[in-house]
Amino acid sequence: MNLSQIVKARYTTKAYDPTRKIPAEQFAHLQTLLRYAPSSVNSQPWHFVIASTDKGKSRIAKATQPAYAYNEAKIKNASHVVVFCARQGIDEAHLQNLLAQEDKDGRFATPDARTGQHTTRSFYVNLHLYDNKDVQHWMEKQVYLSLGTLLLGAAALQIDATPIEGFDAKTLDEELGLRGQGLSSVVIACLGYRSSEDFNARLPKSRLQEESVITQI
């Protein structure tokens, strides 16, 4: 199956088979996709909380009540659930941690290259922090890049997925103790295998016509 076929075949799953679990070796691939997702200036302003047990999924499902109760079954019946979190800020400690890891991984041919990377990344962080004043929004955009990477990768592995914004972030942050870790929940992804009750599996995929969304110049 080529990439075009994959994106045409994937869809948002509405009901999961609770008896089917993602094999450990396949989920390891998905975790790799999360870690290696792209981010602006390699800022990696994220953390991922993964639930695969009934207890863990039930804790996440608390955030669907009462306004988003229609998402409770998806979370509880999926094989795995990922909570995508954004950092509440990018401080110097995080910047130095990134720099040290890049150095360890052999990213810098010279000390000047290391200094240049830190200078460039700090420039963009400060741009969004002090000038644009949108640093939280900027970090959340990076989190969504990791979500897109996961959704495409899951489809390539023939694993069904559901991105979910319908949850109470305050409730989830409190349940998982995220605020105390300097994190906040942004979006949830359910992963697993569709059930026979998934009506969306039988519907044709629908997108706007190519000429209405793509302009060639």
NORDAQUI-V676279 format. One record per pair of residues at least 6 apart in sequence whose C-alpha atoms are under 8 Angstrom apart, sorted by the first residue. I is the first residue (numbers start at 0). J is the second residue. D is the distance in whole Angstrom. If there is no record, write none. Layout:
{{I,J,D} {I,J,D}}
This chain:
{{5,151,8} {5,154,6} {5,155,6} {6,151,7} {6,154,8} {7,204,7} {8,154,8} {9,154,6} {9,159,7} {10,159,8} {10,160,8} {10,199,8} {10,200,8} {10,204,8} {11,159,8} {11,160,6} {11,161,5} {11,162,7} {11,199,7} {12,159,6} {12,160,6} {12,161,5} {12,193,6} {12,197,7} {12,199,7} {12,200,7} {13,73,7} {13,161,7} {13,193,8} {13,197,5} {13,198,7} {13,199,6} {14,72,7} {14,73,6} {14,76,8} {14,193,6} {14,194,6} {14,196,6} {14,197,5} {14,198,8} {15,73,6} {15,76,6} {15,77,6} {15,191,7} {15,192,6} {15,193,4} {15,194,5} {15,197,7} {16,76,6} {16,77,7} {16,191,8} {16,192,6} {16,193,6} {16,194,4} {16,195,8} {17,75,8} {17,76,4} {17,77,6} {17,78,7} {19,78,7} {19,191,7} {19,192,6} {20,78,5} {20,79,8} {20,191,6} {20,192,8} {21,78,6} {21,79,8} {21,158,8} {21,191,6} {25,156,8} {29,149,6} {29,152,7} {29,153,7} {32,145,8} {32,148,7} {32,149,6} {32,152,7} {33,145,6} {33,146,8} {33,148,7} {33,149,6} {36,144,7} {36,145,5} {36,148,6} {37,43,8} {37,141,8} {37,144,7} {37,145,7} {38,141,5} {38,142,8} {38,144,7} {38,145,8} {39,141,7} {40,119,8} {40,120,6} {40,123,8} {42,94,8} {42,97,7} {42,120,8} {43,141,7} {44,85,6} {44,86,5} {44,89,7} {44,138,6} {44,141,7} {44,142,7} {45,83,7} {45,84,6} {45,85,5} {45,86,6} {45,138,8} {45,141,8} {45,142,6} {46,83,6} {46,84,5} {46,85,6} {46,86,7} {46,182,8} {47,81,6} {47,82,6} {47,83,5} {47,84,6} {48,81,6} {48,82,5} {48,83,7} {48,84,8} {49,79,7} {49,80,6} {49,81,5} {49,82,6} {50,56,6} {50,79,6} {50,80,5} {50,81,6} {51,78,6} {51,79,5} {51,80,7} {52,79,8} {53,75,7} {56,74,6} {56,75,5} {56,79,8} {56,80,7} {57,74,8} {57,75,6} {58,174,7} {58,175,8} {59,74,7} {59,171,6} {59,174,8} {60,70,8} {60,71,5} {60,74,6} {60,75,7} {61,71,8} {61,170,7} {61,171,7} {62,166,5} {62,167,5} {62,168,7} {62,170,5} {62,171,5} {63,69,8} {63,70,6} {63,71,6} {63,165,7} {63,166,5} {63,167,6} {64,71,8} {64,166,8} {64,167,8} {66,166,8} {67,165,6} {67,166,6} {67,167,8} {70,163,8} {70,165,7} {70,166,8} {73,189,7} {74,80,7} {74,189,6} {77,189,6} {77,190,6} {77,191,5} {77,192,7} {78,189,8} {78,190,6} {78,191,5} {78,192,8} {79,189,6} {79,190,5} {79,191,6} {80,187,7} {80,188,6} {80,189,5} {80,190,6} {81,187,6} {81,188,5} {81,189,6} {82,184,7} {82,185,8} {82,186,6} {82,187,5} {82,188,7} {83,142,7} {83,146,8} {83,184,6} {83,185,6} {83,186,5} {83,187,6} {83,188,8} {84,142,7} {84,182,6} {84,183,5} {84,184,4} {84,185,5} {84,186,7} {85,138,6} {85,139,6} {85,142,7} {85,182,6} {85,183,5} {85,184,6} {85,185,7} {86,135,8} {86,138,7} {86,181,6} {86,182,5} {86,183,7} {87,135,7} {87,181,5} {87,182,5} {87,183,7} {88,134,7} {88,135,7} {88,181,8} {89,124,7} {94,117,7} {94,120,8} {94,121,8} {98,113,7} {98,116,8} {98,117,7} {101,107,7} {102,113,7} {107,113,6} {124,134,7} {126,132,8} {127,133,5} {127,134,5} {127,137,7} {128,134,5} {139,185,7} {142,185,8} {146,162,8} {146,188,8} {150,160,7} {153,159,7} {153,160,7} {153,190,8} {154,160,8} {158,190,7} {158,191,6} {158,192,6} {159,190,6} {159,191,5} {159,192,5} {159,193,6} {160,188,7} {160,189,5} {160,190,5} {160,191,6} {160,192,8} {161,188,5} {161,189,5} {161,190,7} {162,186,7} {162,187,6} {162,188,4} {162,189,7} {163,186,6} {163,187,5} {163,188,6} {163,189,8} {164,185,8} {164,186,5} {164,187,6} {168,183,8} {168,184,6} {168,185,7} {171,184,7} {172,178,6} {172,183,6} {172,184,6} {177,183,6} {177,184,8} {193,200,8}}
